[in-house]
Amino acid sequence: MLSALVGVLISTCVLLAYRLRNYGRRELGLPPGPPTTPILGNIPQFPRQFPFLQFSRWAAEYGDIYSLKVLDRTMVILSSGRAVKDILDKNGLLTSDRFQPYALLHAEGIYQIFDHASSHRWKAMRKATHTFLAPEALQGYWVVQQTEYLRLLRDVIDSPKDIYTHIKRTTASVMMTLIYGKSIPHYAGSKAELFFEGTKTLGTMSRKTKQIRNAFDQDLFPQCEDAVQSGKRTGCYLENVIEAQAELGLNRDEVRAMGRVLLDAGTETSASFLHSFVMAMACYPEAQSKAQAEIDQVLGSAQLPVLEDYGNLPYLNALIKELHRFRPIVPAGVPHVASRDTQYNGFVIPRGSIIFMNTWGIYHNPEFFEDPDSFKPERYLLSEFGTKPGASIEGLRDSLPFGAGRRICPGAEMASRNIAMNAINLLWAFNFSKDTSGTCTMDLENYLPGMEFALKQFTCNIEVRSEARASLIKRACDAAAL
């Protein structure tokens, strides 16, 4: 009996030693990458803040696809449009699962955006979301959005130093109205403030995070249910999903979670981009002047902008594209996970690998972009994707900042409209410049660490371009009873 136990113990130790020996090692067939450390793999070299910068340095050394090891887990980093197209687009059926963010799932319980792509719940959410974001539906939302954009202009006139929170209120109110049928006229003490407080604490895995997130919609969702039952509907998105709940095969908690998913997706990223837009105008006055001259030539000063004007403003279009390139909101992408082994260029991407789309690395590669660390909207007037002459454009597209494959953001069109209209409005109405606070800079140190590339709170100088424009804004607000 003793000899048998000793034999089992020895066998277990040998097996454990063998498994630990392979921990952290790059298996045969994987894409190349930086040298690994036994057991830990590449953990000692893994950056704790702004990982996309190190991802891009490694891409310059190991190519547009390389691998990292974190213990026994494989990460694959894609740093070219071609690699993204071949792996995430063409092989989307095999590379469309998501990495499970445990801090978020701990706070939320259900969060469909990270469900497996083959799950019924994810497919049901995607189906309902596509209905919400269909082109004809987007047209129907315009009145609501225009009201919020007008309110933003008025708020900036009234208290220009608070533009950081004015933008947050605006993006939250647009999405709140469309999803829950409730607008947010003021930021302090509002649902918008509660929402952003909750997103700020998500990484802490604390009980407070869960309490804040639950408090946010504990009254909003029941109000939508009551509206459907009583027939006194506002026409918002969640009312439509509640009505189709049985057809979609979703339970109450799953429907409630859909509202929070959409609010998260459409609120914080839009606010972050508009913050960077304002900062770019303050930091690059020459670009601001060119965009304003173009807007003035098309619109003049006697009428407020409309969305249709955006198509007649090539320089502003180029400026927005350049800002997506220069300071992408999700610079390392939202990671995918391979559901099965995948082949690419003679390499194996094993099942379970975490796949990063290194958007920063793609857009800051000097092989494709002239002087990539400079803000130059003109590059998008010289070529479709801002690339230098002779550079490959395979896999590049305007939607790349919104993801790739089956997991591309379904709200890309809504976000683009939101950005376009606010950009025209703000440049038509205001001049932006640096102030003496020291917070007005686009240096990386002024951005918060995390998956989303968001500016820290800042102030800048803002002046109305003329009294005539200010009066026009105020009259429009009065007409809209704001």
TIKE-130560 format. One line per field, with one value per residue (C-alpha): residue number from 1; residue in three letters; x, y, z. Coordinates in steps of 0.05 Angstrom, whole numbers, always signed. Layout:
% TIKE-130560
seq <- c(NUM|...)
type <- c(Ala|...)
east <- c(X|...)
north <- c(Y|...)
up <- c(Z|...)
% end
This chain:
% TIKE-130560
seq <- c(1|2|3|4|5|6|7|8|9|10|11|12|13|14|15|16|17|18|19|20|21|22|23|24|25|26|27|28|29|30|31|32|33|34|35|36|37|38|39|40|41|42|43|44|45|46|47|48|49|50|51|52|53|54|55|56|57|58|59|60|61|62|63|64|65|66|67|68|69|70|71|72|73|74|75|76|77|78|79|80|81|82|83|84|85|86|87|88|89|90|91|92|93|94|95|96|97|98|99|100|101|102|103|104|105|106|107|108|109|110|111|112|113|114|115|116|117|118|119|120|121|122|123|124|125|126|127|128|129|130|131|132|133|134|135|136|137|138|139|140|141|142|143|144|145|146|147|148|149|150|151|152|153|154|155|156|157|158|159|160|161|162|163|164|165|166|167|168|169|170|171|172|173|174|175|176|177|178|179|180|181|182|183|184|185|186|187|188|189|190|191|192|193|194|195|196|197|198|199|200|201|202|203|204|205|206|207|208|209|210|211|212|213|214|215|216|217|218|219|220|221|222|223|224|225|226|227|228|229|230|231|232|233|234|235|236|237|238|239|240|241|242|243|244|245|246|247|248|249|250|251|252|253|254|255|256|257|258|259|260|261|262|263|264|265|266|267|268|269|270|271|272|273|274|275|276|277|278|279|280|281|282|283|284|285|286|287|288|289|290|291|292|293|294|295|296|297|298|299|300|301|302|303|304|305|306|307|308|309|310|311|312|313|314|315|316|317|318|319|320|321|322|323|324|325|326|327|328|329|330|331|332|333|334|335|336|337|338|339|340|341|342|343|344|345|346|347|348|349|350|351|352|353|354|355|356|357|358|359|360|361|362|363|364|365|366|367|368|369|370|371|372|373|374|375|376|377|378|379|380|381|382|383|384|385|386|387|388|389|390|391|392|393|394|395|396|397|398|399|400|401|402|403|404|405|406|407|408|409|410|411|412|413|414|415|416|417|418|419|420|421|422|423|424|425|426|427|428|429|430|431|432|433|434|435|436|437|438|439|440|441|442|443|444|445|446|447|448|449|450|451|452|453|454|455|456|457|458|459|460|461|462|463|464|465|466|467|468|469|470|471|472|473|474|475|476|477|478|479|480|481|482)
type <- c(Met|Leu|Ser|Ala|Leu|Val|Gly|Val|Leu|Ile|Ser|Thr|Cys|Val|Leu|Leu|Ala|Tyr|Arg|Leu|Arg|Asn|Tyr|Gly|Arg|Arg|Glu|Leu|Gly|Leu|Pro|Pro|Gly|Pro|Pro|Thr|Thr|Pro|Ile|Leu|Gly|Asn|Ile|Pro|Gln|Phe|Pro|Arg|Gln|Phe|Pro|Phe|Leu|Gln|Phe|Ser|Arg|Trp|Ala|Ala|Glu|Tyr|Gly|Asp|Ile|Tyr|Ser|Leu|Lys|Val|Leu|Asp|Arg|Thr|Met|Val|Ile|Leu|Ser|Ser|Gly|Arg|Ala|Val|Lys|Asp|Ile|Leu|Asp|Lys|Asn|Gly|Leu|Leu|Thr|Ser|Asp|Arg|Phe|Gln|Pro|Tyr|Ala|Leu|Leu|His|Ala|Glu|Gly|Ile|Tyr|Gln|Ile|Phe|Asp|His|Ala|Ser|Ser|His|Arg|Trp|Lys|Ala|Met|Arg|Lys|Ala|Thr|His|Thr|Phe|Leu|Ala|Pro|Glu|Ala|Leu|Gln|Gly|Tyr|Trp|Val|Val|Gln|Gln|Thr|Glu|Tyr|Leu|Arg|Leu|Leu|Arg|Asp|Val|Ile|Asp|Ser|Pro|Lys|Asp|Ile|Tyr|Thr|His|Ile|Lys|Arg|Thr|Thr|Ala|Ser|Val|Met|Met|Thr|Leu|Ile|Tyr|Gly|Lys|Ser|Ile|Pro|His|Tyr|Ala|Gly|Ser|Lys|Ala|Glu|Leu|Phe|Phe|Glu|Gly|Thr|Lys|Thr|Leu|Gly|Thr|Met|Ser|Arg|Lys|Thr|Lys|Gln|Ile|Arg|Asn|Ala|Phe|Asp|Gln|Asp|Leu|Phe|Pro|Gln|Cys|Glu|Asp|Ala|Val|Gln|Ser|Gly|Lys|Arg|Thr|Gly|Cys|Tyr|Leu|Glu|Asn|Val|Ile|Glu|Ala|Gln|Ala|Glu|Leu|Gly|Leu|Asn|Arg|Asp|Glu|Val|Arg|Ala|Met|Gly|Arg|Val|Leu|Leu|Asp|Ala|Gly|Thr|Glu|Thr|Ser|Ala|Ser|Phe|Leu|His|Ser|Phe|Val|Met|Ala|Met|Ala|Cys|Tyr|Pro|Glu|Ala|Gln|Ser|Lys|Ala|Gln|Ala|Glu|Ile|Asp|Gln|Val|Leu|Gly|Ser|Ala|Gln|Leu|Pro|Val|Leu|Glu|Asp|Tyr|Gly|Asn|Leu|Pro|Tyr|Leu|Asn|Ala|Leu|Ile|Lys|Glu|Leu|His|Arg|Phe|Arg|Pro|Ile|Val|Pro|Ala|Gly|Val|Pro|His|Val|Ala|Ser|Arg|Asp|Thr|Gln|Tyr|Asn|Gly|Phe|Val|Ile|Pro|Arg|Gly|Ser|Ile|Ile|Phe|Met|Asn|Thr|Trp|Gly|Ile|Tyr|His|Asn|Pro|Glu|Phe|Phe|Glu|Asp|Pro|Asp|Ser|Phe|Lys|Pro|Glu|Arg|Tyr|Leu|Leu|Ser|Glu|Phe|Gly|Thr|Lys|Pro|Gly|Ala|Ser|Ile|Glu|Gly|Leu|Arg|Asp|Ser|Leu|Pro|Phe|Gly|Ala|Gly|Arg|Arg|Ile|Cys|Pro|Gly|Ala|Glu|Met|Ala|Ser|Arg|Asn|Ile|Ala|Met|Asn|Ala|Ile|Asn|Leu|Leu|Trp|Ala|Phe|Asn|Phe|Ser|Lys|Asp|Thr|Ser|Gly|Thr|Cys|Thr|Met|Asp|Leu|Glu|Asn|Tyr|Leu|Pro|Gly|Met|Glu|Phe|Ala|Leu|Lys|Gln|Phe|Thr|Cys|Asn|Ile|Glu|Val|Arg|Ser|Glu|Ala|Arg|Ala|Ser|Leu|Ile|Lys|Arg|Ala|Cys|Asp|Ala|Ala|Ala|Leu)
east <- c(+0|+56|+96|+33|+23|+96|+88|+27|+63|+124|+81|+42|+106|+135|+71|+68|+142|+130|+70|+106|+165|+119|+85|+104|+138|+119|+95|+117|+76|+59|+76|+143|+150|+195|+234|+195|+211|+198|+128|+113|+121|+122|+91|+156|+157|+82|+67|+21|-2|-14|+2|-10|+56|+96|+52|+73|+147|+144|+107|+165|+211|+169|+121|+47|+28|+66|+50|+59|+53|+20|+30|-2|-46|-29|-40|-36|-26|-48|-15|-34|-99|-82|-76|-140|-177|-152|-159|-218|-259|-248|-242|-295|-332|-270|-245|-308|-312|-294|-247|-286|-273|-286|-290|-346|-383|-377|-412|-463|-479|-505|-469|-485|-431|-380|-423|-397|-416|-452|-497|-572|-568|-514|-551|-617|-583|-550|-616|-651|-593|-592|-666|-650|-593|-624|-617|-692|-690|-631|-671|-726|-679|-655|-703|-681|-608|-614|-647|-588|-537|-572|-571|-496|-485|-526|-491|-422|-445|-469|-409|-352|-304|-349|-346|-317|-380|-426|-402|-413|-483|-498|-475|-509|-574|-577|-571|-615|-671|-666|-660|-703|-744|-714|-671|-618|-622|-568|-506|-498|-537|-564|-566|-508|-464|-484|-469|-399|-385|-403|-358|-300|-303|-313|-241|-243|-287|-318|-386|-395|-389|-445|-489|-478|-492|-555|-579|-572|-630|-670|-725|-714|-727|-792|-817|-807|-845|-902|-906|-914|-967|-1007|-1002|-970|-906|-852|-827|-759|-716|-726|-802|-796|-750|-797|-855|-814|-785|-820|-803|-729|-728|-699|-717|-727|-655|-628|-672|-652|-579|-587|-604|-541|-497|-522|-516|-444|-427|-457|-442|-371|-335|-372|-356|-282|-277|-311|-264|-205|-237|-243|-172|-146|-179|-147|-78|-78|-105|-86|-130|-186|-181|-183|-244|-280|-265|-294|-356|-366|-360|-414|-461|-446|-467|-542|-564|-549|-514|-552|-525|-529|-476|-423|-419|-399|-342|-282|-231|-274|-285|-209|-200|-247|-212|-144|-167|-190|-121|-81|-117|-160|-210|-195|-122|-112|-182|-232|-198|-227|-217|-206|-260|-220|-150|-138|-83|-51|+12|+39|+26|-25|-71|-92|-162|-171|-119|-134|-129|-114|-126|-70|-105|-52|+3|-33|-46|+23|+64|+114|+114|+43|+36|+82|+103|+51|+60|+37|-35|-43|-115|-89|-63|-135|-144|-84|-105|-168|-139|-87|-29|+34|+46|+59|+37|-8|-81|-103|-151|-155|-224|-258|-294|-230|-232|-299|-272|-272|-305|-371|-357|-352|-391|-463|-470|-414|-462|-498|-431|-406|-468|-462|-389|-402|-459|-426|-361|-397|-437|-378|-333|-390|-404|-338|-264|-221|-152|-105|-113|-63|-88|-35|-89|-96|-50|-56|+7|-2|+8|-58|-97|-124|-96|-145|-176|-209|-163|-198|-172|-166|-211|-188|-206|-192|-211|-276|-305|-369|-349|-401|-461|-503|-487|-500|-568|-585|-569|-611|-670|-667|-664|-724|-763|-747|-768|-699)
north <- c(+0|+48|+33|+47|+114|+132|+113|+158|+215|+208|+206|+267|+306|+286|+308|+374|+387|+373|+420|+475|+466|+484|+541|+607|+574|+591|+527|+506|+537|+601|+668|+694|+743|+768|+717|+685|+672|+602|+596|+672|+676|+750|+776|+811|+851|+864|+939|+960|+1025|+1041|+970|+991|+1029|+966|+926|+974|+970|+894|+898|+936|+879|+817|+837|+849|+785|+761|+723|+733|+683|+698|+635|+582|+631|+655|+726|+743|+816|+840|+904|+911|+919|+857|+813|+841|+828|+757|+735|+775|+787|+726|+678|+713|+649|+624|+689|+723|+702|+751|+751|+750|+814|+788|+857|+877|+811|+814|+881|+866|+792|+792|+831|+803|+839|+790|+727|+675|+691|+624|+636|+649|+709|+744|+730|+756|+820|+830|+821|+871|+920|+919|+938|+995|+1019|+1008|+1068|+1084|+1081|+1129|+1179|+1176|+1193|+1259|+1305|+1278|+1284|+1354|+1376|+1351|+1382|+1450|+1443|+1430|+1494|+1534|+1502|+1519|+1591|+1594|+1561|+1547|+1522|+1462|+1435|+1369|+1353|+1386|+1335|+1277|+1301|+1306|+1237|+1206|+1243|+1223|+1150|+1154|+1185|+1134|+1074|+1092|+1152|+1199|+1260|+1290|+1367|+1378|+1339|+1351|+1299|+1267|+1197|+1219|+1234|+1167|+1131|+1159|+1147|+1074|+1066|+1099|+1046|+985|+962|+959|+897|+931|+924|+998|+989|+938|+983|+1043|+1004|+973|+1041|+1071|+1034|+1006|+1056|+1065|+994|+984|+1050|+1021|+958|+1001|+1042|+979|+950|+1015|+1032|+1099|+1087|+1138|+1097|+1084|+1023|+983|+987|+954|+900|+887|+879|+829|+794|+727|+728|+741|+686|+731|+736|+800|+805|+795|+850|+897|+883|+901|+972|+979|+948|+997|+1056|+1038|+1028|+1093|+1141|+1138|+1127|+1185|+1230|+1210|+1224|+1293|+1310|+1294|+1334|+1397|+1387|+1379|+1445|+1481|+1449|+1455|+1525|+1520|+1459|+1494|+1555|+1513|+1474|+1538|+1573|+1513|+1512|+1587|+1581|+1527|+1552|+1625|+1652|+1660|+1588|+1530|+1470|+1406|+1336|+1340|+1395|+1345|+1315|+1383|+1392|+1350|+1382|+1370|+1298|+1291|+1322|+1271|+1214|+1240|+1245|+1172|+1155|+1201|+1185|+1123|+1113|+1038|+1035|+960|+940|+900|+832|+773|+700|+643|+590|+540|+532|+580|+581|+644|+651|+585|+602|+571|+614|+562|+555|+600|+651|+724|+766|+840|+887|+937|+998|+1045|+1004|+1003|+1078|+1098|+1054|+1098|+1046|+1067|+1138|+1197|+1228|+1186|+1220|+1287|+1312|+1326|+1323|+1340|+1269|+1246|+1296|+1266|+1193|+1155|+1126|+1178|+1133|+1157|+1142|+1069|+1043|+982|+998|+925|+917|+992|+1023|+1081|+1034|+1003|+1045|+1011|+940|+883|+817|+795|+837|+904|+957|+957|+1029|+1056|+1095|+1127|+1145|+1175|+1218|+1240|+1260|+1295|+1338|+1359|+1375|+1420|+1454|+1467|+1495|+1537|+1568|+1572|+1586|+1540|+1556|+1535|+1566|+1572|+1511|+1465|+1412|+1430|+1380|+1317|+1287|+1215|+1234|+1272|+1208|+1159|+1087|+1032|+998|+1063|+1121|+1179|+1247|+1269|+1327|+1391|+1463|+1509|+1578|+1580|+1642|+1649|+1669|+1724|+1752|+1736|+1662|+1664|+1696|+1644|+1588|+1620|+1630|+1557|+1534|+1578|+1549|+1479|+1499|+1482)
up <- c(+0|+20|-44|-85|-51|-62|-135|-143|-108|-152|-215|-192|-179|-247|-282|-243|-258|-332|-334|-298|-345|-403|-367|-399|-458|-530|-563|-632|-688|-651|-681|-657|-599|-544|-503|-446|-373|-344|-314|-320|-395|-416|-351|-329|-394|-397|-390|-334|-367|-440|-464|-537|-536|-520|-567|-622|-605|-607|-674|-703|-681|-692|-747|-756|-718|-657|-593|-518|-462|-396|-354|-398|-436|-506|-531|-604|-625|-694|-719|-792|-830|-870|-808|-779|-844|-851|-778|-750|-814|-858|-799|-758|-742|-705|-674|-649|-576|-522|-463|-398|-357|-287|-254|-300|-296|-220|-220|-274|-269|-340|-394|-463|-501|-472|-484|-533|-604|-610|-550|-558|-511|-553|-618|-588|-564|-632|-668|-623|-627|-703|-702|-656|-700|-769|-816|-814|-738|-736|-776|-725|-668|-699|-663|-596|-613|-641|-577|-536|-583|-577|-501|-504|-542|-493|-433|-462|-472|-400|-367|-416|-362|-350|-421|-396|-357|-409|-460|-411|-397|-471|-491|-431|-443|-517|-500|-438|-479|-535|-489|-429|-453|-400|-415|-369|-370|-317|-296|-221|-181|-244|-274|-318|-258|-227|-292|-298|-224|-236|-297|-260|-205|-249|-244|-168|-163|-102|-71|-82|-158|-158|-115|-160|-224|-194|-168|-237|-271|-211|-227|-302|-323|-283|-312|-382|-362|-333|-397|-439|-392|-388|-461|-445|-483|-499|-559|-528|-545|-482|-488|-556|-529|-470|-518|-560|-500|-512|-586|-570|-517|-462|-389|-350|-324|-394|-423|-366|-379|-453|-434|-392|-446|-499|-452|-436|-509|-533|-477|-451|-517|-550|-492|-494|-568|-562|-504|-550|-605|-562|-538|-610|-629|-571|-584|-660|-676|-749|-759|-721|-766|-830|-807|-786|-853|-889|-845|-854|-929|-932|-877|-861|-793|-802|-795|-748|-778|-798|-807|-883|-881|-859|-929|-957|-909|-934|-887|-825|-849|-854|-785|-753|-787|-766|-693|-696|-721|-676|-610|-620|-564|-557|-577|-565|-586|-545|-544|-582|-564|-613|-605|-647|-673|-731|-784|-811|-853|-828|-755|-708|-665|-613|-586|-525|-549|-532|-596|-592|-651|-640|-669|-643|-675|-742|-743|-717|-763|-801|-857|-873|-845|-856|-789|-752|-684|-712|-719|-794|-821|-891|-898|-908|-965|-1001|-996|-976|-912|-897|-918|-952|-1027|-1042|-974|-971|-954|-949|-891|-875|-872|-838|-790|-762|-698|-683|-686|-736|-753|-724|-661|-697|-658|-685|-662|-707|-751|-692|-660|-725|-732|-660|-669|-736|-712|-647|-684|-734|-680|-634|-689|-718|-650|-611|-613|-569|-542|-487|-418|-361|-322|-351|-365|-439|-474|-517|-488|-467|-394|-397|-413|-363|-363|-382|-442|-463|-481|-444|-426|-354|-334|-366|-379|-438|-462|-501|-534|-574|-645|-649|-612|-673|-666|-591|-604|-656|-607|-552|-598|-621|-548|-530|-590|-565|-494|-466)
% end
